[in-house]
């Protein structure tokens, strides 16, 4: 699954995943007590001393219709299992951990979610309706979500988007652009900083976005 994210970042075609491939690790966050959390596979894990780890949350797969005939002969429209592929984690002002999904194949638009995780409790969906989430960050107005491809990885339209969660089930686009394959998001004051095209040294850049409006 990690290879699928790399393919997406490079603009290569993305197909069905190899079930033997484990996704991640993709992102990490440190809480206020210095504990380190990592998104890996379909889980959020906490790193422990001496190389040990503890699973904090596991995220479920879902059945979605195949958008095309698969190499094994599975017809288009047949339900296929889509993995969550958590790619982003950030601690919120309430102390909870928030985890964003890229989702696995077939990467349907609008099906990625952000989970709220309190260690020791089952994860809960905090917000939905996203597509190919690559990073999260908390800003002065709330939670910002970075999407790799706003219209879906199979759309052929490489328009990314930065969205602000404005309430339960609601969000709005703050900024978007074309063909820059964003992967990282940091917010400082009233500006968001988005890293773009990390695998393209000649064109890599950091975009600054005003959040004043």
C-alpha positions in Angstrom: 0.0 0.0 0.0 2.9 2.4 0.6 3.8 1.9 -3.0 0.4 3.2 -4.0 0.9 6.4 -2.2 4.3 6.8 -3.8 2.7 6.2 -7.2 0.1 8.8 -6.5 2.7 11.3 -5.5 4.6 10.7 -8.7 1.5 10.8 -10.9 1.7 7.1 -11.8 -1.4 4.9 -12.3 -2.6 3.3 -9.1 -4.2 -0.2 -9.2 -5.4 -2.8 -6.8 -3.2 -3.3 -3.8 -1.1 -6.4 -3.1 -2.8 -7.9 0.0 0.6 -8.9 1.3 1.9 -5.4 1.5 1.6 -3.4 4.7 1.1 0.3 4.5 3.2 2.9 6.3 4.5 4.1 8.6 3.3 7.4 7.2 3.1 10.0 9.9 3.9 10.6 13.6 2.8 12.9 16.4 4.1 13.6 19.9 1.6 14.4 22.6 2.0 16.8 25.5 3.6 14.1 27.6 6.2 13.3 25.0 4.6 10.1 23.9 5.1 9.2 20.2 2.3 7.9 18.0 2.7 6.6 14.4 0.2 5.6 11.7 1.2 2.2 10.4 -0.8 -0.4 8.4 -4.4 0.1 9.4 -3.6 1.2 12.9 -2.3 3.9 15.1 0.5 2.7 17.4 2.4 4.2 20.3 6.1 3.7 20.4 7.5 2.3 23.6 11.0 2.0 25.0 13.4 -0.6 23.6 11.7 -0.7 20.2 8.4 -2.0 21.4 5.0 -0.7 20.3 1.4 -0.8 21.4 -1.7 -0.6 19.2 -3.8 2.4 20.2 -6.5 2.1 17.6 -7.4 -0.1 14.6 -9.4 1.3 11.7 -11.9 -0.8 9.7 -12.0 -1.7 6.1 -15.1 -1.0 4.0 -16.8 -2.6 1.0 -17.1 -0.3 -2.1 -17.9 -1.0 -5.7 -14.9 -1.7 -8.0 -14.6 1.1 -10.6 -13.2 -1.2 -13.3 -12.7 -4.8 -14.2 -9.8 -6.1 -12.1 -6.9 -8.2 -13.4 -8.3 -11.3 -11.6 -11.5 -11.0 -13.6 -13.6 -9.4 -10.9 -16.3 -7.4 -12.8 -16.8 -3.6 -12.5 -19.3 -2.8 -9.7 -18.4 -5.9 -7.6 -17.9 -5.0 -3.9 -14.2 -4.9 -3.1 -12.6 -4.3 0.3 -11.1 -0.9 0.7 -8.5 -0.4 3.4 -8.5 2.8 5.5 -4.7 3.6 5.1 -4.3 6.1 7.9 -1.7 8.7 6.6 -1.9 11.6 9.1 -2.1 12.1 12.8 -2.2 15.2 14.9 -3.1 16.0 18.5 -6.1 18.2 19.0 -6.6 21.0 21.6 -8.8 18.6 23.5 -5.9 16.2 23.9 -7.4 13.5 21.6 -5.5 12.2 18.5 -7.0 12.9 15.1 -6.2 10.5 12.3 -6.8 11.1 8.6 -7.3 8.4 5.9 -5.9 8.3 2.4 -8.0 5.1 1.8 -6.8 2.2 -0.3 -7.9 1.1 -3.7 -10.2 2.1 -5.4 -9.8 5.5 -3.8 -13.4 6.7 -4.2 -13.9 10.5 -3.9 -15.5 11.7 -0.7 -15.1 8.5 1.3 -12.0 9.4 3.4 -12.6 10.2 7.0 -10.9 11.8 10.0 -11.1 9.8 13.2 -10.9 11.0 16.8 -8.9 8.7 19.0 -8.8 8.7 22.8 -6.4 6.0 24.0 -8.3 3.2 25.8 -11.6 3.9 23.8 -12.8 2.8 20.4 -12.0 5.4 17.6 -14.9 7.6 16.5 -15.4 9.3 13.1 -14.9 13.0 13.6 -15.5 14.2 10.1 -16.1 12.7 6.7 -16.5 13.5 3.0 -12.8 13.9 2.2 -10.6 12.5 -0.6 -7.1 11.1 -0.3 -6.1 12.8 2.9 -2.3 13.2 3.3 -2.0 15.4 6.4 -3.8 17.2 9.2 -3.1 20.3 11.3 -4.9 22.3 13.9 -5.1 26.1 13.3 -6.7 29.1 15.0 -10.1 28.2 13.4 -10.1 24.4 13.9 -8.9 21.4 12.0 -7.4 21.7 8.6 -7.3 18.7 6.2 -4.9 18.4 3.2 -6.1 16.4 0.3 -3.8 14.9 -2.4 -6.4 14.8 -5.1 -9.7 16.6 -4.4 -11.6 14.8 -7.2 -10.0 11.4 -6.6 -6.8 9.6 -7.6 -8.6 7.9 -10.6 -10.1 11.2 -11.9 -7.0 12.2 -13.8 -7.4 15.7 -12.2 -4.5 16.4 -9.9 -6.1 19.3 -8.0 -5.2 19.3 -4.3 -7.2 21.1 -1.7 -6.8 22.4 1.9 -10.1 22.3 3.8 -11.3 23.5 7.1 -13.7 21.5 9.2 -16.5 23.9 10.1 -18.8 21.6 12.0 -20.2 18.0 12.1 -20.3 16.8 8.5 -19.3 20.2 7.2 -16.1 21.6 5.7 -15.0 24.2 3.2 -12.1 24.6 0.7 -9.6 27.2 1.9 -7.1 26.8 -1.0 -6.5 24.5 -4.0 -4.0 24.3 -6.9 -3.1 21.9 -9.7 -0.2 19.4 -10.2 1.8 20.1 -7.0 1.2 16.7 -5.2 1.1 18.1 -1.6 2.3 15.8 1.2 2.8 17.9 4.4 1.0 20.6 6.3 2.0 22.9 9.1 0.2 25.8 10.5 1.9 28.7 12.3 -0.2 31.7 13.3 -2.5 32.8 10.4 -0.6 30.9 7.7 -0.6 27.3 6.5 2.6 25.9 4.9 2.1 23.1 2.4 5.0 21.0 1.1 4.7 20.0 -2.5 6.2 17.3 -4.8 8.7 15.9 -2.3 10.0 13.3 -4.8 10.7 16.0 -7.5 13.8 17.9 -6.3 13.9 20.3 -9.3 10.3 21.5 -8.6 9.9 20.9 -4.8 8.5 23.9 -3.0 6.7 25.1 0.1 3.5 27.1 -0.4 2.4 29.6 2.2 -1.4 30.1 2.4 -3.0 33.0 4.3 -5.8 31.9 6.7 -6.9 35.4 7.5 -10.1 35.1 5.5 
